[in-house]
Amino acid sequence: MHGRLRHHRVFMAAAAALALAAVAACGSGGSATGSAPAAGDGPVTLTFWTHTHPPMVELNKKIISEYEAQHPNVKIEYQTVPNTEFATKMLTALSTGAGPDIINMDDGALRGEYIPKKLLVPVDPAALGKGSAAEVEAGFVPGTLDGAKGPDGKLYGLPSEFNGTVFAINKKHFADAGLDPAKPPATWQEVIDDGKKLNAAGHKQAFNFLYLHSGWYAQWFQTLANETGATMITPDGKTTQLDSPGNIKALQTWVDLARTSGIADPKTSSRDATSPYQDITSGTQSMAIMFPWAMEQIKQDNPEVYSQLQLVPLPAVDTATPPINRIYGYFWAVNAASKKQAEAWKFISYLSSQHDRWLTDVSFVQPVVGWDTTPAAQKIPFIDVIAKAYGNGRFDQVGPHWNEVQDIIHTAVDKAVFDGAPVADVLRDANAAAQRSIS
């Protein structure tokens, strides 16, 4: 499940205990086993929660309005949750038997928390208009649904977005510094070297990580660890390996980029989780690790800077071995406590059928077979770069109680980056804490 994709089509993605919301999410309807009333049999109210990403929220509202018009007996109560609260609020709600009927959650949380805790139900092929789960899977590029599969091999969600990791450079900033955008940095050391030239040209925030919440910290760490060949946890999910040589090298690379190189002050990085790429959007930052979904938000917020950006392959720790690229997805799934499971899956089926709109309006790829040959896909800039980001991809490794482990990684990185603590020491302590959590 955590290995490289079994098969690769060329495709891209142009794409957090808090008080529970007072939502009667799992109210009256069909049975707890998912036998919801068919369309036209009576009123059905579905609740649906997502994180806050403006382009996604806008399209969700449009699709909800359309679905309600087509199904007059169905009412969908849509709630967005602030990104800094999202992971904790959603998990707490479902863990108490409450929460929404429909969730939209990242694959790491699904495999690390929701599926092992039996908070979700497997996909309902009949509600999706299919004869079997295998028929559902056959509609997607092989391997891309692994992020929503449990140890039982069952599928628990459909992808709302599927992402690879690339790199963005500001061509204007590069020209200011006498750098050739056609020769972007291929290694992190070259990022540092180019960063110093950008600093000299007046661009003081040459490169920065985003320090938003534990999920973001963990994804950066796994991105670098993929490049050093490190793993977070043993294949059986029982032993953490945060203090391995490869992970030490990964965190040291982070520290070199963020602290010792001087190409930017990590304390200046934007902390706005709703608009995470604010620094590069405003033209303040010159280079960033990028996900295709962010490009649409940048385009909407600052078309001028958008026109200055170029997507290039993610730099490597070294170029001796092609690095494994970090891939991840968000999946629509259904709460095990919902009394309207079949109706929830029917709405998810409609959400999932809007492939072209998710791509053109939000830069979200839904990796259905053949999506990359559509006119919508061909209109996306940098499609070749984004496509390559999927060719050697791996979902994040996860284990039990993974939210706690991400918090531990967050603390370790802060100690190393902001306090200057020795990398080997913070990872030794982090590994011991993580092992206690998963045990």
Rosetta blueprint (number, residue, H / E / L):
1 M L
2 H L
3 G L
4 R E
5 L L
6 R L
7 H L
8 H L
9 R L
10 V L
11 F L
12 M L
13 A L
14 A L
15 A L
16 A L
17 A L
18 L L
19 A L
20 L L
21 A L
22 A L
23 V L
24 A L
25 A L
26 C L
27 G L
28 S L
29 G L
30 G L
31 S L
32 A L
33 T L
34 G L
35 S L
36 A L
37 P L
38 A L
39 A L
40 G L
41 D L
42 G L
43 P L
44 V E
45 T E
46 L E
47 T E
48 F E
49 W E
50 T E
51 H E
52 T L
53 H L
54 P H
55 P H
56 M H
57 V H
58 E H
59 L H
60 N H
61 K H
62 K H
63 I H
64 I H
65 S H
66 E H
67 Y H
68 E H
69 A H
70 Q H
71 H L
72 P L
73 N L
74 V E
75 K E
76 I E
77 E E
78 Y E
79 Q E
80 T E
81 V E
82 P L
83 N H
84 T H
85 E H
86 F H
87 A H
88 T H
89 K H
90 M H
91 L H
92 T H
93 A H
94 L H
95 S H
96 T L
97 G L
98 A L
99 G L
100 P L
101 D L
102 I E
103 I E
104 N E
105 M E
106 D E
107 D H
108 G H
109 A H
110 L H
111 R H
112 G H
113 E H
114 Y H
115 I L
116 P L
117 K L
118 K L
119 L L
120 L E
121 V L
122 P L
123 V L
124 D L
125 P L
126 A L
127 A L
128 L L
129 G L
130 K L
131 G L
132 S L
133 A H
134 A H
135 E H
136 V H
137 E H
138 A H
139 G L
140 F E
141 V L
142 P L
143 G L
144 T L
145 L L
146 D H
147 G H
148 A H
149 K E
150 G L
151 P L
152 D L
153 G L
154 K L
155 L E
156 Y L
157 G L
158 L E
159 P E
160 S E
161 E E
162 F E
163 N E
164 G L
165 T L
166 V E
167 F E
168 A E
169 I E
170 N E
171 K H
172 K H
173 H H
174 F H
175 A H
176 D H
177 A L
178 G L
179 L L
180 D L
181 P L
182 A L
183 K L
184 P L
185 P L
186 A L
187 T E
188 W H
189 Q H
190 E H
191 V H
192 I H
193 D H
194 D H
195 G H
196 K H
197 K H
198 L H
199 N H
200 A H
201 A L
202 G L
203 H L
204 K L
205 Q E
206 A E
207 F E
208 N L
209 F L
210 L L
211 Y L
212 L L
213 H L
214 S H
215 G H
216 W H
217 Y H
218 A H
219 Q H
220 W H
221 F H
222 Q H
223 T H
224 L H
225 A H
226 N H
227 E H
228 T H
229 G L
230 A L
231 T L
232 M L
233 I E
234 T L
235 P L
236 D L
237 G L
238 K L
239 T L
240 T E
241 Q L
242 L L
243 D L
244 S L
245 P H
246 G H
247 N H
248 I H
249 K H
250 A H
251 L H
252 Q H
253 T H
254 W H
255 V H
256 D H
257 L H
258 A H
259 R H
260 T H
261 S L
262 G L
263 I L
264 A L
265 D L
266 P H
267 K H
268 T H
269 S L
270 S L
271 R L
272 D L
273 A L
274 T L
275 S L
276 P L
277 Y L
278 Q H
279 D H
280 I H
281 T H
282 S L
283 G L
284 T L
285 Q E
286 S E
287 M E
288 A E
289 I E
290 M E
291 F L
292 P H
293 W H
294 A H
295 M H
296 E H
297 Q H
298 I H
299 K H
300 Q H
301 D H
302 N L
303 P H
304 E H
305 V H
306 Y H
307 S H
308 Q H
309 L E
310 Q E
311 L E
312 V E
313 P L
314 L L
315 P L
316 A E
317 V L
318 D L
319 T L
320 A L
321 T L
322 P L
323 P L
324 I L
325 N E
326 R E
327 I E
328 Y E
329 G E
330 Y E
331 F E
332 W E
333 A E
334 V E
335 N E
336 A L
337 A L
338 S L
339 K L
340 K L
341 Q H
342 A H
343 E H
344 A H
345 W H
346 K H
347 F H
348 I H
349 S H
350 Y H
351 L H
352 S H
353 S L
354 Q L
355 H H
356 D H
357 R H
358 W H
359 L H
360 T H
361 D H
362 V H
363 S L
364 F L
365 V L
366 Q L
367 P L
368 V E
369 V L
370 G L
371 W H
372 D H
373 T H
374 T L
375 P H
376 A H
377 A H
378 Q H
379 K L
380 I L
381 P L
382 F L
383 I H
384 D H
385 V H
386 I H
387 A H
388 K H
389 A H
390 Y H
391 G L
392 N L
393 G E
394 R E
395 F E
396 D L
397 Q L
398 V L
399 G L
400 P L
401 H L
402 W H
403 N H
404 E H
405 V H
406 Q H
407 D H
408 I H
409 I H
410 H H
411 T H
412 A H
413 V H
414 D H
415 K H
416 A H
417 V H
418 F L
419 D L
420 G L
421 A L
422 P L
423 V H
424 A H
425 D H
426 V H
427 L H
428 R H
429 D H
430 A H
431 N H
432 A H
433 A H
434 A H
435 Q H
436 R H
437 S H
438 I H
439 S L
